[in-house]
Amino acid sequence: MTTAPDIGPHLDAVVGALEGAGLAVGQGGAPSPVPANRRYAVVYFDPGKVGRESLADRRTDFALLFQVTCIGPTATECLWVAQQVRKALFPRLVVEGRAAWRPEELGGPPVARDDDVSPPLYFLPVQYGLHSTA
């Protein structure tokens, strides 16, 4: 009998890749402290989904959907953060104890301005999918 795939190493791989690219990263909210340049990324994870590897019902495949919201003080700097995220998530991630595919970029809406904060910030949510197997 196999055990259910652990979400933890997947979260660590994503956050580690983003931090390794020099980005300030928060999970579910802004990083603390917020960088002085106000450029950062916020990651939101779903709980993931376990799937069958084969008809033998070995449930070792794991699919995770996550969103990286890119933040910047201008639209251009927000897009710069998005490009750094793209570069960080472009190669195959190392997920401890698993074989992982390269993250798949699923896209998002255009850059938007948040006038509820002062001074205003620009944000861009981009969704990604990550798949792994034992």
N, C-alpha and C positions, 0 to 999 in steps of 0.2 A: 504494500500500500504506500502511496506517495502522500506527502503533505501538501497543503495548499501553498501556492507561491506567496512569498512575503512581499508586500508593497514597499517596505522600508528601503531595501537596496535600490529600488527603482527611483524613489524620491531622492536618495543620496546621489545617484548617478546624474540626475537632471540638475539638481542644485549645485553639485560639484562642478559640472561642466560650465555652468553659467558663472560661478565664482572664479573658476579657473581662467575664464576669459576676462577677468578684471571687473566684472559687474557687481554692484551692490545688489543683493537679492533678499527679498522678504517672502515668507510663505504665508499667504492669506492676508497680507497687509504690508505696508511700507517697511523697509528695513529700519532698524534702530541702531544707530542714528541714521537719519536721512542724509545722504551725501550733500556737501555744500553746493555742488554743481546741479543738484536736483535731478540727476539722471540715474534711474534705477529700474529694476525689473521686479515684478511681484508674480509669484507662481501660485496657481490654484490647481489642485489635483482632484480627480474623481477617485472613487474607491477602487477602480480597476475591475476587470472581469476575467474570471478563470474560464478557460475553454478546454475542450478535448483535443488531445494531440492526435488521436487515432480512434478507430472503431473499437479498440480495446478499452476505451473509456478512461485512459490515463489522462487525468486533468492537470497537465503541466504547463499548458500555454497560458500566457497572461497578457492582457491588453490594458493599457492605461491611457486615458485621455487627460491632457493637462493644458492649461492656458497660461501663457506668459503675457502679462500686461506690461507694456513698455511705457515708461514715464520720462518726460523731459520738459524743460522750461519753454521750449519752442517746438513747433511741428518738425523742424529739421532735426533737432537733437533727439526728439522722440523716435524718429525714423533711424537715427544713428544707433540708438539703443536696440531697436528691432533688428538692425543688421548685425550687431554684435551677438544678439541672441541666435540669429540664424547661423552665423559662423560657429558658435559654440555647440549648437545642436545638429550641425551638418554631418559630422562623422559618427560612426557607430559608438555608442556609449558603453562603458564597462559597467555591467550590472553584476555585482558580486554573486557568484554561484549560478549564474544564468548565461545563456547565449542570447544576445539581443540584436534585433534589427536596428538599422539607422532610424532615428526618429523621423516621422513623416509630418511635414508641415501641412496643416489643413486650412490655413488662411484665417482671415478675420476681416472686420470692417475697416473703413478708412480711419485715419487719425482724427481724433476729436479733442475739443478743448473743454477742460473742466473749470468752469467759473465759480464752483462752490468752494474753491480754496483760494487763498490770497497769498501771494500773487497766483494767477491761474497757471495750471499745468496742462500739458497735452498728454494724451494717453492713446495706446493702440493695443487692444487685446488680440493675440495670435494663438490659435489652438494647434496642438501637436498631438500625435499618437505615438506610443512606444509599445512595442511587442517584444516578448521574450519567451523562451522555453527552457526547460531543464536539460 
